[in-house]
Amino acid sequence: MRHFLEIDDLTPEELHLVLELSSKTTLPAILDGQGVALIFEKPSGRTRNSMEMATVQLGGHPMYIKPEELGIDSRETAEDVARVMAGYHCVMAARVFDHSRLERMAAADAIPIVNLLSDQAHPMQALADLLTIEEEIGLAQVKRVAYVGDANNVWRSLALGCAMLGIDTSVASPAGHGPTPIDIDRIRSLGGALLVTDDPQEAVTESDVVYTDVWTSMGQENEKSDRLDAFAPFTVNSDLMSSAPAEAIFMHCLPAHRGEEVTNE
């Protein structure tokens, strides 16, 4: 049984195929008559809407499930929740705080698990981002994708996806918020060149895409003051974008905190 916890759970060939299929307006009803469990420990309007509509478009029935309805690891273990969901659904997709919870669900091997977001990875966002780049520029035309900000779950999945497609990346972060050595080795092992810097201008130079994300993610609220100070020089604004090629596009996974990681420009 296969699971999708991170984008490199796909092969490069499968990633190309997924992006190709995602661009089609008509798809077979492969979920006809089947349920899809959508578990949201962390709320998200965009993820709920996109996943419910995707399930319907593939012929299935989405079931939105709140955390208090399951009590994962309080009423039942993560493994048992996966086994129970397998009795009703063909796929379970979950948006969680702790990535290890997804790994435990997948280890039960009762039902295919799809990661809608965890503290370590955001592969569905990376798929959407790569599809957007294909539609706006063409992936084959991209020399480099720059990420300015916290080297977090969004950055990790996007950088891995880019490396799988042979696209170079750069990341600019303040001290203590950059990639780990494990991250760097993992990305480079997939064939992608990676520039790690603390200079946003260096990161965006010669980059066709400039990407950022919020500085304080859900669950990090107690760190907000320190993060605002640390990331203040990393705001994406018109001055920073002027260091990128004139045709470069700006991307954000949203929601955006205008005036923090990005200006209204």
N, C-alpha and C positions, 0 to 999 in steps of 0.2 A: 504494500500500500504506500502511495506517495503522499507527501505533505508539502505545503508551500509556506515555509517559515521565513525564508530569505530569498532574494532574487536569484542567487546562484544555486538554489535548488533546481533551477532550470539549467539546461545546457545552453550554450550560445545559439545553437540551431533552434532549440525550442523557444528561446526568447525572441528570435527573429519571427518565428511562426506566430507567437502570441500577438506581437505587434502588428503583424500582417492581418490576422483575424480581427483585431480590435478596430481596424480601419474600415471594416465592412459594415454595411447598414443592415444586411440580412444575414442571420445566422440560424442554424438548425436548432430546433427545440430539444436540446439534449437533456434538459432537466424536466421534461414533460411529466407531470403527475408526481413530482418529487419535491420534498421539502428541503430548505436550506436554513440551518440555525445560524442566526446572527447575534452573537453575544457581545454586549458592549459594557465592559467595566468602565471605560472612558467614553463619555458621550461625544458624538460628532454628527452634526447635521449633514455635512457633505458625504461622509462615509455611509451613513444610513440610507440616504437617498440614492446614492450611486449603486450600492449593493442590492437594495430592494428592487430597483428598476432593472439592474442587470439580471437578477434572478428571474424576474417576470419576463424579460425579453428572451430568455433561454427556456421559457415554458414552465419554470418552477414556481414554488410557493415560498416566499421569504417569511421567516418567523423572527421578529425582533424580540430579544430577551434581555431584560434588565438584570443587573448583578444581584439585586435582592431576591429575584425569583429563583436563583440557583444557589447562592451562598457557597461559591467555590472555595474549598478548603476550610469552610466553617461547618456547613451542613453536609457537604459531600466532598470527597477529594476531587482534584482536577481529572484524575484518571477515570473515576466513576461517572463524572459528568459527561465525559466523552462517550463512555459506554452507554449511558442513558440516551444521549442525543442520537446515537447510532440506531436506536430503535425507532426513531421517528424521521430522521433526515438522511440525505445522501452525502451531505457536506456540512461541516461546522466551521464557520468563520468567526474569529474572535478578536476583539480589540482590548488589550490588557495592559496593565502596568508592568508586570514582570514577565520577561521573555521565557524564563524557566517554566512558567505555568503552561505555555504553549508546547514546550518541549516534552513536558510530562504527558499532556494530552496526546501528542503525536506518538509517544512511546507506547501508549496503550494500544495503538494500532487498531482501533475500533471503527474509526471514521476518518476520512481525509480532513486534515486541519489546514485552514488558510489563515495566515496572519494579516489582520486588518490594521494592526499597529501594536508594537511593543516598545519597551524602553531600549531595545537593541536594534530593531529593524522596522522598516516601513516599505515592504516590497511592492504593495499595491500602489502606493504613491509613486514609487520609482517607475513602475510600468506606465502610469498616467503621464509622468514627466517625459519619459522617452517618446511616448506617442505624440505628445505636444511638440517636442523638438522635431520629430519627423514631419509633422504637419506644417510647422512654421519655417523650418530651415531645410530639413532633410538630414537624417543622421549621417549619411555618407559625406556631407559637406562640412560637418563640424570638426574643427581642429582640437578645440578644448572647451570643457565646461568648468567654470569657476564657481566655487562655493565660498561664500563669505559669512562667517559666523561660527556657531557651535558645531563641532564635528560630531553630530548626534546621530540618531537613528535614521533620519531623513537623508543626511549626507552619506552615511554608510551605504545604504541601499542604492542610492543614485550613483555613487562612485563605483560600486561593484557592477551595476548594470552597464555603466559606460565602459568599464574595463572589458566586460564580456563582449562588447560590440567594437572594441578596438579604438575607443575614444579616450584621449588623454584628459586628465582632470587636474585641478588645483584646488587647494583649500587654504584659506587665511583665517586664523583664529588667534585669540589672545592666549598668553601662556596659561597652561593648565586646562585648556579647552580644545586642544587639537587632537589629531588622530593618535591612537596608541600604536606602538610598534607592531602589534598583531594586526591591526587594521591595515597599516602600510604594507606589510608583507602579503596580506591576503589580496589586496587590490593589485599589487604588482605581479603576483603570481598568476593572475588572470590575463596578464599581457598589457595592462594599461599603465602608461607613464603617469606618475603622480608628483606634483609639486606641492610641498608643504611649506608654508610661510606664515609670518605674523604681519605681513604687509599686504593689505587688500589691493593696492594698486598693482603690485607685482602679480597677484593672483589673477586679476581680470585682464591684464595685458595679453593681447592675442587670443582672448577667449570669446567664443561666439555666443555663449550663454553665461549670464551672471545670475546666480541663484542664492537665495537666503531663506532663513526660517526665523521664527521667534527666538528670542534670547532666553526666555524662561518658559519651559514646557510645563504642561499639566503635571503636578506632583512636585515641582521645584519652586513653588511659591515662596518658601522660606529663604530661598537664595536670591530673590529678585533684586534686592538693593545692591548686593555685591556684583551681580551679573550686569546690571545697568552700568555700573562704573567700569567694569572690565571690558565690556563690548562697545562702549561709547565711540571709539574710533573706527568701528566696523559697520557703521550705518551705510547702506547703499543709497547714494544720492546722485544727482546729475554730475557732480564733479568726479565721483568714482566711475560712473558709466562712461565718462569722456575718455577714460584710459583704455576702455575696450574698443574694439572696432566699431565703426559707425553703424554697421548692420546688426550688432549684437542685440539679443533680446534679454529682458529681465524676467525671472521666474520666481515664484514664491508658492509654497504648498498651501498657504492660507489656513486659518485666518491671520491677517497681518496686523501688527501693532504699529500703526503709522506714527512716525516720529521717533521710533526706536530703531528697529533693524532696517526700516526703509522710510523714506520721506514721501510726501504726497506727490512729488514730481513723478 
